Amino acid sequence: MVRTVDLALYADTLAGEAASLAARIEREHGKLRQSAIERAARASLTAVAIDRLEELGLLKTRGDPLALADLEETLDAVEALQAWVEETLGRAAADAAVQPAA
C-alpha cells in the first residue's frame, strides 16, 4: 500500500510538471500568434524595411504546431496521472479515517 504522504508529495511534483508544461504551451501559442503578425506585417513592408528588421532579429519568429500538439498531448497524460494520484490519495485518506487507531 502506498503511503498517503508519498502520494501527496507525488501529487505536488505532478502539479509542478503540469504548470511547467502549461507555460511552455502558452509560449508556443505566443510564437504562433507572433509569427502570424509578422507574416501580415511583411505584406505591408518594403524589402529594405524587412531586411533591416531581420538584421535586428525581428520578423523571424517561427511557431511549431507539431511541438505544440506534442506538448498538449504530454500535458493531457500528466493530467490523467494527476487525476489517478488524487483519486488514490482520496481513497487512502478515506481508508485511514475509517480504520481504528492502533
N, C-alpha and C positions, 0 to 999 in steps of 0.2 A: 504494500500500500504506500502510496506517495504521501509524504508529509504535507500538511497544509501550508507550512511556511515555505517549503520548496516550490509549491505551486504558485504562491503569491510572488515570490522572487522571479520565477519564470514569467509570470504574467507581466511584471514590471519590465523585464527585458524585452518581451514581445511588444509592449506598448512603445518602448523607445525605438525599436526597429520599425514599427508601423509609422511612427511620427517621422522618422528619417526618410522612409520611402515616400510618404505623402509630400514632404518638402521637395524631394527630387522630382516627383511627378509635377508639382507646381512649377518648378524651374523649367522643366521640359515643355510644359504648356506655354510658359512665358517665351521661350525660344521660338516656338511655332508661331505665336502671335507676333513677336517682333520681326520674324522673318517675313511674315505676310505684309507687315507695314513697310518693310524695306523694299519688298518687291513692288509694292504700289508706288513708293517714292521714286524708284528707279525710272518708272514710266514718265515721270514729270521732270526729271533732272537731265541736264546736259551731260554729254560724255565726259567733259572736263570735270564737272562737279562730281560725277560718280568716281572718276579716277582719284580725285583729291580725297574724297570721303573714304575710299578703300585704303588709301595710304595711311589714313588715321585709324584704320581698323574698323571702320564703320561699314555698314551695308554688307556685312559678311556673316551675319547670324544664320545658322542652319539648325533648325529643329530636326529631330529624328523621330518620326512617327512610330517606327518599329521599336525603338528604345522605350518610347512612351508606353506602347502596348505591353512590352515586357515588364516594365515597372508596375503597371496596373495589375497585371496577372500575378506578379510576385506579392503585391500588397493584398490582393484577394486571398492568396494562400496563407499569408501571415495572419490575416483577419480570421480565416477559418480555424487556424490553430489557436488563436486567441480565444475564440468562442468555445472551443473544446476545453481549453485550460480553465476558463471562467466557469463553465458548466461543471467540470470535475472539482474545482475549488468549492463551488456551491454545494455539491453533494458531500464533499469531505467535511465541510463545516456543519452541514445538517446531521451527518452521522455522528460527529463529535458532540453535538448538542443533545442527542438522544442517548448517548452512552453514559452510564453512571461513572462518576469519578472513582478511581481505584485507590 
